[in-house]
Structures are given as C-alpha cells and as structure tokens.
Amino acid sequence: MEPGGNVYQEAVGNGLAPEGQGLGVVNRPMDGAEVQLDDFVGAHAEYNEEEEERKYFRRKRLGVIKNLLTASVGGMLTYGVFLGLLQMQLILHYDETYREVKYSNLELQNIDNKMLMGINVTPIAALLYTPLLIRFFGTKWMLFLAVGIYALFVSTNYWERYYTLVPSAVAIGAAIVPLWASMSNYITRMAQKYYDCVNYKEEHVQEQKRAPHGAYDSYIVVFQTVFYAFFNLSFVCAQMPMFFFLRWYLYDMSHTLQNVQHCGTSSQGVLPGINATVLQRLPRSSELIVVESVLMGVAFLAMLLVLLLCGSAYRPTEEIDLRSIGWGNIFQLPFKHMRDYRLRHLIPFFIYSGFEVVFLCTGFALSYGVCSIGLEHVAYIITAYGLSSSVCSSLALSMLCLPRQVPLLTGAFVHAVLLLGLFCWEPHPRSLDEAPVLYLVAALWGLGSALNKTGLSSLLGMLYEDKERQDFIFTIYHWWQALAIFVVYLWSGLPMKAKLSLMLITLVAAVVSYMWMERKIGRLVRHRLPKIPKPRHKVQGYRYLEDENSDETGSEGGEEREHSDSSEEEAGRPKDRQTRAHRRKKCSYEQTRGEEAGEHVG
C-alpha cells in the first residue's frame, strides 16, 4: 500500500487492521463523526446544573402543594357527604308517617339508635389498632381505606335494613380515628417535605438528618390553616341535601313546634315536644335514589382524589423502617407517649375540642335553633357555623408573628363568653325574631372552633417534629376527641344547664392545664419521650446494600460490636468496613447468580 492510502478501506478488504496500526489509525478519518458524537452525548455548553436543580425542586414544591389541596378537598367532600346523609336520614326516619308508609315493620327509630351507638361507641377501642393500621398500610393508603369506608356507608343507604345500616355504622366508628390520625399526619408531613424542598441546599436536608428545632413551625402552621379552611366547608356541603331537596317537604314551625314550651337553657333532652310528623308530603323513592346517587358520586370522587392525586407521605425506605420496629413496639408506643407531660396537659383541650363541635351540631342547633325558628332553618345555622370557621381558620396564621398561645386562648375566651351567654339565654319558641342572634352565635362559635382546631393541630406538629412519632401523637389526640363525642352521645338526655356547666368546667380546666404546660416548657423542664427502637430488617435486597443502613442493627455479631472496647472499634473500623462491603458485594453477586439459575431452571 502506498503511503497516504486509505487504511480504512484496506482493512475492510482484508478483514483486519494492518500490522502496527491500531484503532486510532483506523478511525482517524472519522474525526468529523467523533465531533458530532461528542456534541450529542457530551455536556451541553448551555446546561446549567444549578438552574436545573432549582426547577426540579420547584416541581417538587408544586407537587407537595397539590397533595395538600387534594387531601383537604378529599376530606371536605368525605365528611360533608357523611354529615349530610346522616342528617337527612335521621329527619326522614323521625317522621312517623314516613316510617309507617315506607318501612312499617322495620322499626327505623330502633335501627337509628343502634346506628348512632355504633358510630359513637366503636372508636373507644381505636387506640389499640389505629397505629398498627397506619404502620401496616402506610399513611396515604390508610387515608384512602378510611375514605372508602365512608363511601361504603353511603352505598348501604340504597337498601335500608338492619343488616346494612348497623354494620356500616360500626365500620364508620372504627374508621373515624384512623381517618383523622392519618389525615393530620399527612398534612404535617407535607409541611415538612415542603420545608425540605425549599431548603434543599442545607446540609441537614441533603444528608437527611434532623432539622434544627423549630425549623418546620411556620410551614406547619400554614399547612394546617389551609387544611382547616377547606375542611370546615364540609359543614356547608353537608347542608346541600337540605337546601336543594329536603326543605321542600318539611312543615313550617307552626306545625312542627306546636307543642314545644321551653327552649334554650330551660330545655331538657333533645327538643321535647316536637311533633311526630315533620314531613308535609313524602318524597318519592326515585327522588331519594337520585339524591343518594349524587352523594355516592361525591364520595367516590373523594376516593379518586386521594388515590390518584395524593402522593405518599414517606419515602418507600422510610415506610419500611417505620413498620420494622416491631408490631409489639408499635402497639405500646401510644401508651408510652402519654407519659410526656406536654401531652398529658393537652388532654383537657383534646376533650373539649370533641365537646364543642358536637354540641354546636346537636345541642345548640336543636335546643336553641330548631326550637326557635323551626326545622326548616337549621341548615342556615350550620352553614353560618361552617363559613365562619372556614374563614376564621386564617386567623391561626397569627402564630407566625405572635406567641403560639394566642390562637388557643383567644378561641377559649370566645367560647367561654358564649357558654355564659347561652347559660342565661332562653329564646322564645316559634319566633323568627331570634334568627339574627342565632346566626351570630353560630358564627362566633365557628370563630372559636377554628382557632381551637387549627391551633391544636399546629401545636402538636410543632412540639413533636419527629416523623417517627407523629402518627402516635395524632392518634392520641383524635382518640380523646372520640371519647368526648361518646360522652356527648351519653349526656343527650341531661338538662341544658348541666351540659353547659360540664363544657364550661372542661374549658377552664383545659386553659389552666395548657398554661401550666407552657410554664413548664418556659422553665425548660425536661419531657419524657419513649425511645423509638431501631428498625430490624430480615430481608436482603438493593435497599440494604448501602453503608450504615438500618439493617445493621440486630445483625449477627451486632451485640459483640456494641459491647466491644472503643479503642478496638476505632482500630478495626477500616477493616470491618471493607469486610462488610465485600460481604455485601458477595451477597448481591450470589443473589444475582441464584436468580439467573432460577430463571434457567424455570
């Protein structure tokens, strides 16, 4: 070959490269192709890594906000459908003519009593199983399961029988505490994840270490405020069946309240003297099916929102670690957390928060509202309460610039003034002149309720920042709320003055106990928190091939390493690290060979 000939063509013709000339010589004429390849796969000249990272975390923040709004709307729709259907069901079943014509031999009032008992009594046992369910299913999937149980309750009303209504009511009672505990935990975790997305350049965020104390506080307050602003609208949504359907079938107050003599503070029980017939004409079965189908569609929409649009609260590896501490430890930890004086001092506030919402929807709405202005106006009272509590939830943002005690104490003061006023107020029966005062009291009660609920949830998220504890803390909170609701169910036959006295005593005890807790925290009194056991994994896989993973705890020789001398540990650390790395590589290699062998055998 002559010098300067085409080496590439000659190599192709002979089937090999000429002697003494390697690939570099063979590929020399392809310099132009190499340049094009470098332009395609190489680092782009206009690529800005910092800008791309900023865009990535901006998308992550938008995803967290989407999770917050979706969970809030889903909770609002779920609870609104439940309350609206329950209210419509109780009014229809109360009417004597409806019971005789529709279901003459079913004893619907007896079924309703057992249904209410199932809803209110079953949550007593929720402390025993709620943490287990949340850790087993995960926060998001527990939330989805609880919303599905509420949808199941709606579906059973298509066929109103004892064996459909009562079991579904028991299921609702069993799902109340898990729903609220998982929802509160989910909202708090979204606030913490948003903090991580905003401060992604911080060292403790990059290394997934614990954030500085108080770093999450402002985000928790904002996220809890947004959630309750949406959720309190569920009381407004619950009145839609009343506004658009049931109100056209009700008698006016001259017929419904013709035998009522006393209202307000002089009343006893649940509105004695109300007429046994409240429906001037019976709704058709086809109309009831349409209303229940709409409610079922809304409940199904809430399920789809939680399923499709709500992201997970924890990373998959964190979910594994949370449930790997042992089911016995998960069962015990809620009880052990009650030894913390901060939680014990907040228990009276937990109880009162359960009292006040149920009292407004039952005691005040019936003994003051319906007794004065008739059953046809009860929806306006609940709507005034719901709108006020939704709007006034934004006042909890004052915790960002004022001491955190302000919202709770302000809400307690508003409720104390209202309780004293209700204690002395006896509205006249069948008098529309009382309507403005009733709406004003409902709106002010919504103000106090909003500050109470938002302040308590924010305070718990601020006091207990560890993501390993939050499901236990919120389970305790909502379990005490459920106990308070059960007490309200039991005292329904008491005189109104006794009910108001019990609520006022509980409120005063809650304020005193809370101030005592803040005083202890201000004096730096140490609190007692149970130790969360380290995860113990019994499987091998890609998740556990990293250095210093949680699988090392409880492995063979772990106890010997813990009790070995510190100097020997320091001296042997590099060697042990190499040995562990070699063992992991060997295990992964053997596992891969085993999988390949299994595939060949199969």
Salt bridges, closest charged atoms under 4 A:
GLU50 OE2 - LYS201 NZ 3.19
GLU51 OE2 - ARG54 NH2 2.38
ASP112 OD1 - HIS93 ND1 2.90
GLU160 OE2 - HIS93 NE2 3.20
GLU207 OE1 - LYS209 NZ 2.91
GLU318 OE2 - ARG315 NH2 2.82
GLU318 OE2 - LYS467 NZ 2.35
ASP321 OD1 - HIS537 NE2 2.78
ASP321 OD2 - ARG543 NH2 3.11
ASP340 OD2 - ARG342 NH2 2.95
GLU356 OE2 - LYS453 NZ 2.51
GLU376 OE2 - HIS377 ND1 3.85
GLU426 OE2 - HIS262 ND1 3.54
GLU465 OE1 - HIS213 ND1 3.93
ASP466 OD1 - ARG210 NE 3.52
ASP466 OD2 - ARG469 NE 3.31
ASP471 OD2 - ARG135 NE 2.56
GLU518 OE2 - ARG404 NE 3.09
ASP547 OD1 - ARG584 NH1 2.98
GLU552 OE2 - ARG580 NE 3.94
GLU552 OE2 - ARG584 NH2 2.72
GLU569 OE2 - ARG573 NH2 3.91
GLU570 OE2 - ARG573 NH2 2.89
